[in-house]
């Protein structure tokens, strides 16, 4: 297959006036597809969610995902890598998340008290 391929792992960067790339000090990221069942505005994820101890979490919906996956969480993903999509700018692979294990994130500052 000839043509352009999109990157799987993406790094944050800024293009400088001299056309060089300056990479930002952020970690790279990947995009995953989360299959859903469409039940009238309240989506149910087909992906299976587990907590840090490996216990199965109940059906995750669009209204409960913020409680189950709080900010600054760390995750492990088991993904299915079979779909190649041909788009306007070339071919790309977007893996589908099959299982997701959620680890609580670590917040370094206590925002309830003044640190100054």
SULNOR-V6486 format. One record per pair of residues at least 24 apart in sequence whose C-alpha atoms are under 10 Angstrom apart, sorted by the first residue. I is the first residue (numbers start at 0). J is the second residue. If there is no record, write none. Layout:
I,J ; I,J
//
This chain:
0,90 ; 1,89 ; 1,90 ; 2,85 ; 2,88 ; 2,89 ; 2,90 ; 3,85 ; 3,86 ; 3,87 ; 3,88 ; 3,89 ; 3,90 ; 3,91 ; 4,85 ; 4,86 ; 4,88 ; 4,89 ; 4,90 ; 4,91 ; 4,92 ; 5,86 ; 5,88 ; 5,89 ; 5,90 ; 5,91 ; 5,92 ; 5,93 ; 6,90 ; 6,91 ; 6,92 ; 7,31 ; 7,91 ; 7,92 ; 7,93 ; 7,94 ; 29,93 ; 29,94 ; 30,92 ; 30,93 ; 30,94 ; 30,95 ; 30,96 ; 31,76 ; 31,78 ; 31,79 ; 31,80 ; 31,92 ; 31,93 ; 31,94 ; 31,95 ; 31,96 ; 32,78 ; 32,79 ; 32,93 ; 32,94 ; 32,95 ; 32,96 ; 32,97 ; 33,78 ; 33,94 ; 33,95 ; 33,96 ; 33,97 ; 33,98 ; 34,95 ; 34,96 ; 34,97 ; 35,59 ; 35,60 ; 35,61 ; 36,60 ; 44,97 ; 45,96 ; 45,97 ; 45,98 ; 46,76 ; 46,77 ; 46,78 ; 46,95 ; 46,96 ; 46,97 ; 46,98 ; 46,99 ; 47,77 ; 47,96 ; 47,97 ; 47,98 ; 47,99 ; 47,100 ; 48,76 ; 48,97 ; 48,98 ; 48,99 ; 48,100 ; 48,101 ; 49,74 ; 49,75 ; 49,98 ; 49,99 ; 49,100 ; 49,101 ; 49,102 ; 50,74 ; 50,99 ; 50,100 ; 50,101 ; 50,102 ; 50,103 ; 51,75 ; 51,100 ; 51,101 ; 51,102 ; 51,103 ; 52,100 ; 52,101 ; 52,102 ; 53,100 ; 53,101 ; 53,102 ; 54,100 ; 55,100 ; 56,100 ; 67,101 ; 67,103 ; 68,100 ; 68,101 ; 68,102 ; 68,103 ; 68,104 ; 69,101 ; 69,102 ; 69,103 ; 69,104 ; 70,103 ; 70,104 ; 70,105 ; 70,106 ; 71,102 ; 71,103 ; 71,104 ; 71,105 ; 71,106 ; 72,101 ; 72,102 ; 72,103 ; 72,104 ; 72,105 ; 72,106 ; 73,100 ; 73,101 ; 73,102 ; 73,103 ; 73,104 ; 73,105 ; 74,99 ; 74,100 ; 74,101 ; 74,102 ; 74,103 ; 74,104 ; 75,99 ; 75,100 ; 75,101 ; 75,102 ; 76,100 ; 76,101
//
